[in-house]
Amino acid sequence: MPEPAEVHRLPDPVLVVLVGIAGSGKSTWAAEHAAPDQVVSSDRLRAVVGEGEGDLAASGDAFDLLDRILAARLRRRLTTVVDTLGLDPARRRRYRELAARHGVPCVAVVLDTPPAEARRRNAARDERVPVDVLRGQVTAFSAAVQVLPAEGFAEVLTSRPVRFVAPAVAAAARRVPAAAPEPTHARRALRFGLHLSSFPAPGGSPLGERLRDVAVRAEAAGFDSLWVMDHLRQIPQLGRAWDDLPESVATLAHLAAATTTAGIGCLVHCVTFRHPGVLAKSLATVDVLSGGRAWCGLGAGWFAAEHAAYGIPFPPTRERLDLLEETLQALPLLWGPGSPAFEGTHVRIPEALSYPRPLRGRLPLLVGGGGERRTLRLAARYADACNVTGDADTLRRKVRVLREHCADLGRDPAAVEVTHLSTALVAADPTELADVVAARRPGRGHARWAAATTPGTVDDHVLRVRDLVDAGAQHVIVALDGVWDLPVIERFGEVIRRSRGG
């Protein structure tokens, strides 16, 4: 069931500055929406450096300690809630500047409890704020509310339920209307792919069985395509060099045998690993055996260490991109009629002959990478699709560049499908998500992990997908964290259904 619309999504990490008079409910709000170690309270710090929370003589030391704690937490990009009155403009400015220095958004949350209610709560306290002091706070609060919108906070919210979510989800929530519109043609035609990039062995089950199970479940959940990586050893972003990483073409054949409708491809085949003739032959065979479902994804390669380990030359970037272009030129000849010769600077094929030929005449070509000057231009000239990464703003820029290249080359931009790759962790609801994140997040570097993994509920990811579609994505490909041991395929199946208007 979708979450209530009034829940506001804030990016994690974020600095939240509470603004309200004594008795307005700031500490209660902080306790309800943040973990205890995320809240920095000036009252509690007065008790640490003084003789209790009401020891106003210790305020200077308390606020000095508060500033140092904030600096340390923001340097580590940790979500933090500042539980103070928030009525001093100079202090608010210092908080914003500190957050900006570390690239963390700063949000003000206004506790607009009626003064009469705040006075009633104050009167029930053991340590009451003097009436004249509270009266001064009411005046200062009224002044603060007037100027807060112009002070430079990323957002100014009145007291309302919030959730701390991945930055991409928070950005999508700001841009995408809360009420889902009728599905557009773009949403109905939207395709989804599952990317498999690491292969742990939970329970010691055989890799072939695990791959078959994941492929069958993905197809049943509504995924239109299945993708793997082309690396000779696991990349450092995902694991250790000696972790299991099956060869890409053989794995595609196994996935093809396990499925009946899903497209199968690699993001992306590295052009330095195989001669174009060998790659053309391998993928044409997979295409025929799969009933015409293979893609050919190509990239220039980037991981120098695996080339060195296998003794494979790793030319400079310009030369690898030249090799990519010649491969894009040669493959259609290899899959086409006759046996024409191809003579390039890096690729020589005396007889471009490859049988069996792909069932569709040739495989669709996909170029991976978002290089705006060369890579996207190669996609615009030769490819049927491109694959890019990054947030929705980055995607929007890449799509604009791709269209400019298409216009310059006289090609219809609609001929190049825009695919987008990201990692996602999906749970049914906030409670399940909190449990899964607590179990999976690393002991250190939580902010980096969350930004890379994009944990979120089904609702969160529906918003994120709609944001990507608005930015130009036509084929959303996800690597699902927990794909081998959690029901994330089925959870994302609900995202697929709802994203298409189902």
C-alpha positions in Angstrom: 0.0 0.0 0.0 1.4 3.5 -0.9 2.6 5.6 2.0 0.6 8.6 3.2 1.2 11.6 1.0 2.0 13.8 4.0 5.3 12.0 4.7 8.1 14.2 3.5 11.3 12.6 2.2 14.6 14.2 3.3 17.9 13.2 1.7 20.4 11.2 3.8 22.7 12.8 4.7 21.1 16.1 5.8 21.5 18.7 8.5 18.1 19.4 10.1 17.8 22.6 12.2 14.8 22.7 14.4 13.2 26.1 15.0 10.7 26.6 17.8 10.1 28.0 21.2 10.4 26.1 24.5 7.6 23.6 24.8 6.9 23.5 21.0 7.8 19.8 20.7 11.3 20.0 19.2 12.8 17.2 21.3 9.6 15.0 20.7 9.9 15.6 16.9 13.6 14.7 17.0 12.9 11.5 19.0 10.1 10.4 16.6 12.1 11.0 13.4 15.7 10.4 14.1 17.9 7.9 16.0 19.2 9.0 19.3 22.8 9.2 18.0 21.6 11.5 15.2 20.3 14.2 17.5 22.6 16.9 19.0 20.7 18.8 21.8 22.0 22.0 23.4 20.1 21.0 26.5 21.8 17.7 26.8 25.2 19.3 26.1 24.6 21.8 29.0 24.1 18.8 31.2 27.4 17.3 29.9 29.5 20.4 30.5 27.5 22.0 33.3 25.3 21.1 36.2 22.2 20.1 34.3 20.1 21.0 31.3 18.9 24.2 32.9 22.4 25.4 33.7 22.4 28.5 31.4 25.8 29.5 32.6 27.1 26.5 30.7 25.5 27.6 27.4 28.7 29.0 25.9 30.6 25.8 26.4 27.6 23.7 25.3 27.2 25.6 22.0 31.0 25.4 21.4 30.8 21.7 21.9 27.7 21.5 19.7 29.6 23.3 16.8 32.5 20.8 17.1 30.2 17.8 17.1 28.4 19.1 14.0 31.7 19.7 12.2 32.8 16.1 12.9 29.5 14.6 11.9 29.1 16.6 8.7 32.7 15.8 7.8 31.7 12.2 7.9 28.4 13.0 6.0 26.1 11.8 8.8 22.5 12.9 9.1 22.2 15.2 12.1 19.3 17.0 13.8 20.1 20.1 15.8 17.8 20.3 18.7 18.0 23.9 19.9 15.6 26.9 19.8 17.0 27.8 16.4 16.0 31.5 16.9 19.4 33.1 16.5 20.0 34.1 12.9 23.8 34.0 13.3 23.7 30.4 14.6 21.4 29.4 11.7 23.8 30.9 9.3 26.7 29.1 10.9 24.9 25.8 10.6 24.1 26.4 6.9 27.7 27.4 6.1 29.1 24.3 7.9 26.7 22.0 6.0 27.6 23.7 2.7 31.3 23.2 3.4 30.8 19.5 3.5 28.3 19.2 0.7 25.3 18.4 2.9 21.9 20.0 2.4 20.6 22.0 5.4 16.8 22.0 6.1 14.9 24.0 8.7 11.9 22.3 10.4 9.6 24.8 12.1 7.6 23.7 15.1 4.7 26.1 14.9 2.9 25.0 18.1 0.5 27.7 19.3 2.1 29.8 22.1 -0.8 28.9 24.5 0.0 25.2 24.1 3.7 25.8 24.6 3.0 27.8 27.8 0.8 24.9 29.1 3.6 22.4 28.4 6.1 24.7 30.0 4.1 25.1 33.1 3.9 21.3 33.6 7.7 20.9 33.5 9.9 20.5 36.5 12.3 23.1 35.2 10.2 25.9 33.7 11.4 28.6 31.4 10.6 32.0 33.0 7.4 33.6 31.6 9.2 36.7 30.4 11.9 34.5 28.6 9.2 32.5 26.9 7.5 35.7 25.8 10.7 36.9 24.2 11.0 33.5 22.4 7.6 34.0 20.9 8.6 37.4 19.5 11.9 35.9 18.2 10.1 33.0 16.6 7.6 35.3 14.8 10.6 37.2 13.4 12.4 34.0 12.4 9.4 32.6 10.5 9.3 35.7 8.4 13.0 35.5 7.3 13.6 31.7 7.1 12.4 31.2 3.5 15.0 33.8 2.3 17.9 32.6 4.4 19.2 29.9 2.0 18.0 26.6 3.5 17.5 23.8 1.0 13.9 23.5 2.4 11.8 25.1 5.2 9.2 22.7 6.5 6.5 23.0 9.1 6.3 20.2 11.6 5.3 17.1 9.7 6.3 13.4 9.4 9.6 12.9 7.5 11.7 10.0 6.4 15.4 10.1 5.6 16.0 8.5 2.2 18.6 8.1 -0.5 19.4 11.4 -2.2 18.1 10.2 -5.5 14.7 9.3 -3.9 14.5 12.7 -2.1 15.2 14.5 -5.4 12.6 12.5 -7.2 10.0 13.3 -4.4 10.6 17.0 -4.9 10.1 16.8 -8.7 7.5 14.2 -9.2 3.8 15.0 -8.2 2.6 13.0 -5.3 -0.6 12.0 -7.1 0.3 9.6 -9.9 -1.0 10.8 -13.3 -2.5 8.6 -15.9 0.3 6.6 -17.5 1.8 8.3 -20.6 2.9 6.4 -23.6 6.5 6.6 -22.3 5.5 5.0 -19.1 3.5 2.2 -20.7 6.3 1.5 -23.1 9.0 1.7 -20.4 11.3 -1.4 -20.2 13.1 -2.7 -17.2 16.3 -4.8 -17.0 18.0 -6.7 -14.2 21.8 -6.4 -14.0 23.9 -9.2 -12.3 27.3 -8.1 -11.2 28.3 -10.1 -8.1 27.8 -13.8 -7.5 28.0 -14.8 -3.8 27.0 -18.3 -2.7 24.4 -18.0 0.1 23.9 -21.5 1.5 26.6 -22.9 -0.8 24.1 -23.5 -3.6 25.6 -24.1 -7.1 26.0 -21.0 -9.2 24.1 -22.5 -12.1 21.0 -23.1 -10.0 21.2 -19.7 -8.4 21.4 -18.0 -11.8 18.5 -20.0 -13.2 16.3 -19.2 -10.2 17.1 -15.5 -10.4 16.4 -15.4 -14.2 13.1 -17.2 -13.9 11.9 -15.0 -11.0 13.0 -11.8 -12.8 11.1 -12.7 -16.0 8.0 -13.6 -13.9 8.3 -10.2 -12.1 8.2 -8.3 -15.4 11.8 -7.6 -16.2 12.3 -7.2 -20.0 16.0 -7.9 -20.0 18.9 -9.5 -18.1 22.4 -8.2 -18.1 25.9 -9.2 -16.9 29.3 -7.5 -16.7 32.3 -8.3 -18.9 35.3 -8.4 -16.6 38.0 -11.0 -16.1 38.1 -10.4 -12.3 35.8 -8.7 -9.9 36.1 -5.0 -9.8 37.1 -3.3 -6.6 33.8 -1.4 -6.3 32.0 -4.7 -5.8 34.3 -7.1 -4.2 37.7 -8.9 -4.1 39.6 -9.9 -7.2 39.2 -13.6 -6.3 35.5 -13.5 -5.9 33.5 -15.6 -8.4 32.8 -13.8 -11.6 31.6 -16.0 -14.5 32.7 -15.2 -18.1 30.1 -13.0 -19.7 29.2 -14.8 -23.0 28.9 -18.2 -21.3 26.7 -16.7 -18.6 24.4 -15.1 -21.3 23.9 -18.5 -22.8 22.9 -20.0 -19.5 20.5 -17.1 -18.8 19.0 -17.6 -22.3 18.4 -21.3 -21.6 16.6 -20.4 -18.3 14.2 -17.8 -19.9 11.8 -17.5 -22.8 11.1 -13.8 -23.4 13.7 -11.6 -21.7 16.4 -9.9 -23.8 20.0 -10.8 -22.7 23.1 -8.7 -23.0 26.3 -7.5 -21.4 26.9 -4.0 -19.9 29.3 -4.0 -21.6 31.7 -6.2 -23.6 35.2 -4.7 -23.4 36.5 -4.2 -27.0 40.1 -5.0 -25.8 39.2 -8.5 -24.7 38.1 -10.2 -28.0 38.7 -9.7 -31.7 35.4 -8.3 -33.2 35.1 -11.5 -35.3 35.2 -13.7 -32.3 32.7 -11.5 -30.4 30.4 -11.4 -33.4 30.5 -15.2 -33.7 29.8 -15.8 -30.0 26.9 -13.4 -29.7 25.3 -14.5 -33.0 25.3 -18.0 -31.6 23.7 -16.9 -28.4 21.1 -15.0 -30.4 20.2 -18.0 -32.5 20.0 -20.3 -29.4 17.9 -17.8 -27.5 15.4 -17.3 -30.3 16.7 -13.9 -31.2 17.0 -12.2 -27.8 20.7 -11.2 -27.6 22.0 -7.7 -27.4 25.6 -6.6 -28.1 26.7 -4.0 -25.6 30.1 -2.5 -26.2 32.5 -0.3 -24.3 36.1 1.0 -24.4 37.1 -0.6 -21.1 38.5 1.1 -18.1 40.0 -1.4 -15.6 43.7 -1.4 -16.2 44.5 -3.9 -13.5 42.7 -6.8 -15.1 44.4 -6.2 -18.4 47.8 -6.2 -16.6 46.9 -9.4 -14.7 46.0 -11.2 -17.9 48.8 -9.7 -20.0 46.3 -8.0 -22.3 47.4 -4.7 -23.8 45.6 -1.6 -22.4 46.0 1.2 -24.9 45.5 4.9 -24.1 41.9 6.1 -23.9 41.9 7.7 -27.4 43.1 4.4 -28.9 40.5 2.3 -27.1 37.8 4.6 -28.3 39.1 4.3 -31.8 39.0 0.5 -31.4 35.4 0.8 -30.1 34.4 2.8 -33.2 36.0 0.3 -35.6 34.3 -2.6 -33.8 30.9 -0.8 -34.2 31.7 -0.5 -37.9 32.8 -4.1 -38.3 30.1 -6.0 -36.5 27.2 -5.2 -38.9 29.5 -6.5 -41.7 30.2 -9.7 -39.8 26.5 -10.3 -39.3 25.5 -9.2 -42.8 25.4 -10.9 -46.2 28.5 -12.0 -48.0 32.0 -11.8 -46.7 33.3 -8.3 -47.2 36.7 -7.2 -46.0 37.1 -4.6 -43.3 40.4 -2.7 -43.0 40.8 -0.3 -40.1 43.7 1.1 -38.1 43.1 -1.4 -35.3 40.8 -4.0 -36.8 41.6 -6.1 -39.9 39.1 -8.7 -41.1 39.9 -10.1 -44.6 36.5 -12.0 -44.7 33.7 -10.7 -42.5 31.8 -14.0 -42.3 29.8 -15.3 -39.4 27.4 -18.1 -39.4 24.8 -18.7 -38.0 23.7 -15.2 -38.6 21.5 -13.4 -36.0 17.8 -14.1 -36.3 17.0 -10.4 -36.7 19.7 -9.8 -39.3 22.0 -8.2 -36.8 22.1 -7.8 -33.0 21.0 -4.4 -31.6 24.2 -2.4 -30.6 24.4 -0.7 -27.3 27.3 1.7 -26.4 28.0 2.0 -22.7 29.4 5.2 -21.1 28.5 8.8 -20.8 31.5 10.6 -22.3 29.8 13.6 -23.9 32.3 14.4 -26.7 33.2 10.9 -28.0 31.2 8.1 -26.5 27.7 9.5 -26.9 28.6 10.6 -30.4 29.5 7.0 -31.2 26.2 5.9 -29.8 24.4 8.6 -31.9 26.2 7.5 -35.1 26.3 3.7 -34.8 24.2 2.3 -32.0 20.6 1.3 -31.3 20.9 2.2 -27.6 23.2 3.9 -25.1 23.7 3.2 -21.4 24.4 5.9 -18.9 24.6 6.2 -15.1 24.2 8.9 -12.6 21.3 10.8 -11.1 18.3 12.2 -13.0 20.0 15.6 -13.5 23.0 13.9 -15.0 20.8 11.7 -17.2 18.9 14.7 -18.4 22.1 16.4 -19.5 23.4 13.2 -21.2 20.2 12.8 -23.1 20.4 16.4 -24.3 24.0 15.9 -25.5 22.9 12.6 -27.3 20.1 14.4 -29.1 22.5 17.2 -30.1 24.9 14.6 -31.6 22.0 12.9 -33.4 20.8 16.2 -34.9 24.4 17.0 -36.0 24.7 13.6 -37.7 21.2 13.8 -39.3 19.9 10.8 -37.3 16.5 10.6 -35.5 17.1 10.6 -31.8 14.2 8.2 -31.3 16.4 5.6 -33.1 18.7 5.4 -30.0 17.1 4.0 -26.9 18.3 5.5 -23.6 19.0 2.9 -21.0 20.0 3.8 -17.4 21.9 1.7 -15.0 21.8 2.0 -11.2 21.9 0.0 -8.0 18.8 -0.4 -5.9 17.8 -2.0 -2.6 14.0 -2.2 -2.4 11.7 -3.2 0.5 8.0 -3.3 1.0 7.6 -0.5 3.5 9.7 1.7 5.8 9.7 -0.9 8.6 11.1 -3.6 6.4 13.5 -1.2 4.9 14.9 -0.1 8.2 15.5 -3.8 9.2 17.2 -4.6 5.8 19.4 -1.5 5.9 20.5 -2.2 9.5 21.5 -5.7 8.5 23.3 -4.8 5.2 24.9 -1.5 5.6 28.6 -1.4 6.4 30.0 -0.4 9.8 31.6 2.6 8.2 30.9 4.7 5.2 27.1 4.5 5.5 26.5 7.6 3.5 28.6 6.4 0.6 26.9 3.0 0.7 23.4 4.5 0.7 24.2 6.9 -2.2 25.6 3.9 -4.2 22.9 1.4 -3.2 19.8 3.6 -3.2 17.8 1.9 -0.5 14.1 2.6 -0.6 10.6 1.3 -0.4 8.5 0.3 -3.3 6.9 3.8 -3.2 10.4 5.4 -3.1 11.5 3.6 -6.2 8.3 4.3 -8.1 9.0 8.0 -7.6 12.6 7.5 -8.7 11.7 5.6 -11.8 9.2 8.3 -12.8 11.9 10.9 -12.3 14.3 8.9 -14.6 11.6 8.6 -17.2 11.0 12.4 -17.1 14.7 12.8 -17.6 14.7 10.7 -20.7 15.2 7.0 -19.6 13.4 4.4 -21.7 14.9 1.3 -20.3 15.6 1.3 -16.6 18.2 -1.3 -15.6 18.9 -2.1 -11.9 21.4 -4.1 -10.0 19.4 -5.2 -7.0 21.3 -5.4 -3.7 20.3 -8.6 -2.0 19.2 -10.3 -5.2 20.6 -13.7 -4.0 19.1 -13.8 -0.6 16.2 -11.3 -0.3 12.8 -11.0 -2.1 14.0 -7.9 -3.9 13.1 -9.2 -7.4 9.4 -9.5 -6.3 9.5 -6.1 -4.6 10.9 -4.5 -7.7 8.2 -6.3 -9.7 5.7 -4.2 -7.9 7.7 -1.1 -8.9 7.6 -2.2 -12.5 3.8 -2.8 -12.4 3.1 0.6 -10.8 5.5 2.5 -13.0 3.7 1.3 -16.0 0.4 2.3 -14.5 -0.7 -1.1 -13.5 
